[in-house]
Amino acid sequence: MTKDTEVDMKDVELNEMDQEKRPITGGAGNGDAGSPTSTEKNGSIKVKIPDEIETKFTGLSKEELLRVAGTPAWVRTRWALLVLFWLGWLGMLAGAVAIIVQAPRCKDLPAMNWWNYGPLYQIGDVQAFSESQNLKGVEEKLDSLSQLKVKGLVVGPIHVAPADDPVNLNFEEISSDAGNLEQFKGLIIAAHKKSINVILDLTPNYLGSGPWFSNVSVTNVAERLKSALVFWLNQGVDGIQLSGVERVASVVPSLWADIRAIVQNGTAEGKRRILIGVTAKTSAVDVSELLNSTGVDLLLSGALRSKSMTATDRAQTVQQLLSTHNQTQLAWNIGDRKEGHLATLVGPDMVNFNQMLLLTLPGTPVFNYGDEIALADEQFTKSPKMLWDSLEDEETNGTATKEKEQRLACRSFFKTLSDLRGKERSLQHGDYIPLFNSTSALAYLRQWDQSGRYVAAFNWGSDVVTLQLAHPDRPAQAVVQVSTDRVNLAPDSAVGLSALELGPGQAVLLQFPYVA
């Protein structure tokens, strides 16, 4: 045994050996010092035992692998695994193709223009709209309007037009009360940066007794308007609004055709320009005929304005216009520059109610400035001063604070609805399906392809109504998105469609998912 091996040996005590098996030893001096065993003390012997060597698996060598790989068993195994891999891959491919083929195809989106994607906002009196009381002040409020998802501003009229004085009419000069050309051009540039388009109202005699002066003046005024249109379109405006379109279209049809061609045949930055007409007509039949005869892109009217209208009347008006025109041609408004503000026309308590109506009907909603905060007309003017509030304003007396909170809440309600309309396809361009109507209540469904469905329900009456909206194609319940009754119809709460209760003067917007 070598010395290195001896170093690696363990000492084992033999104390546990049976007494009879223990070696007999002599005195301390007995024994050979060179012997492999030594006696250190009586009955105790140390024995050297080698350590166990730990073995590690190093795998097969290259030569061994090559020998094994060529055996018939391994060849068959490799082929089997390869076949299984490709069969699995082909199976997954076939499954994916089957899912794509069997899945319902998305419906093609309808052709729409920029004014169909959100509300238009009328600023008839520039001085009343902002603290600066001019066009620069309008520019300063673009951030606020952008938050409301406004797609277009209808500005003016702002041109020089002494009342009932066609001689001194100047379409191409901005009234000093409103600002100047540089301010207007700055407004257009700033608005475009926020994806807001600017429409200019060029109604000739907007301060006088009739929008086109007398019949004798119509031809001359219309001819002068043509050159003014070219001037303003070259400044970058995205459209023109004209009141009393039925008059000029009937008196001088050839000049009206020229006016239409100048506005509608051109584009601004790749977008179509819009021609908006305004009429005092209120019946659906008259509005439909004017849309056809004038060829305007949108027509603002009093079709939903009358306080004497029942819910059935409103339902019939909407249905009649939708049956004869594509919803992209329809505009819905209640107030305007001449008729006044929403809060005055329907009452302050019904502003949110009518905001929901205009923003959920199929077509383009149009609002007067301040309608988002329930701004009301003043005693002697329909151009009240706009109120700009924020939560950071200094607190005043209790009444003023409460009024400010009401305005902010009204604006928040408007913004929520406008946000939904801007992002939900069912509200933006979905089909309109009547669900319920009576003399006091109306409900309809807005749906598009595989998008979420929306039910809008309204109660104009003075009593609670129960709407039966259940249908085999609809779920039993829907979720409240927006409501004027936050106590009984709180947002995000689930309500049954079989017996939906609406309180007097209340409106609600419900949502439920598409189910294949």
Disulfide bonds with the S-S distance in Angstrom:
none
